[in-house]
Each structure stands twice: as C-alpha cells, then as structure tokens.
C-alpha cells in the first residue's frame, strides 16, 4: 500500500508493505511486514518486521518490530524490538519504555538542522533495556544492559550493566550498579 497525500483509517490496517509519503492516521492497530514513513504516521498500535521512519511517528500504545529505524520525531508508549533500535534525533522524542534484544543506538540526526533546534533534539524515556546501548542527549530513569555507552548530553538516574560502562564527561549518571550474572550484584 502506497500512500501519497492523506489517509485516515478509523479501525485497523493490515498490509504486507506500507509506504507513506504524506500523512496517515490509524485509529486502532497497524500491522505490516515493512513500514516506510516519509511524512507522518499516527496509530493506536504498530506491529511490523521492519520500521523505517524519516519524519514523525506516534504510537499511543505498543510498537513491536524486529528492527526499528527512525530519523526525526518519535512518540511511542512502549517500543519493543527483537533486533535493533536506531534513532537519530531530528526533534524531541518521547518513548516511555524501550526494549531491544540486541542493540539500541540513539545519535544526532543525519539531517542538517539549524543550530537553534539543537536543544529540542533529545530523547525522554523512563526505561531503556538492550544488550548493547549507546545514548546521546537522552534523559532516562533506568538504563540496563550488558555494554552501555552514555554519550554527551545525557541525564540518567540509574544504570545497571553486566560487562562495560562508559560515561561521557558531559553527562550525568546518578547511580550505577554492576550486575554479575542473573540476579547478582557486584
């Protein structure tokens, strides 16, 4: 399904491939093998194998994917990926809970954006959990994983890690806990 312009769906949408060049709003659930957004998508929930967003993505409840990539603005209640999550901050992003089976990487946007927008390019999140986590300009209550890199501009209340932790001098981490195996604290 290719959308050029505007589409409003009051119920559910199911497609093998969903390509949006414009604006799409789905009242309930969106399910597709592949979702590509160049514009905006608003949905109640989202399930896809692969999601690639270059614009605005808003999911009121849960977004589930194998691999997730976004460059722009993201607002999601719960984002869960079996594989990887890559987010390039083009604007303010808010995700309440973010979990990946493999890697989570939050980085600056690849787009040339006026320096005045820089304070608005950040991620706010309650919990972030992945095997390998790299963060940039992120505010979070809890970050947990095996290997964690806290890059510049981050404010993290607590980090739980099992192997490695690197914290940039331009970030703040209030509490760190190294976990030694399942349920054990060093």
Secondary structure, DSSP 8 states (H G I E B T S, - for coil): -EEEEEEEESS-EEEEEEEEEEEEEEEEEEEEEEEEEEEEEEEEEEEEEEEEESSEEEEEEEEEEEEEEEEEEEEEEEEEESS-EEEEESS-EEEEEEEESSEEEEEE-SS---GGGGGG--EEEEEEE-SEEEESSEEEEEEEEEEEEE-TT-EEEEEEEEEEEEE-TTSEEEEEEEB-STT-B-
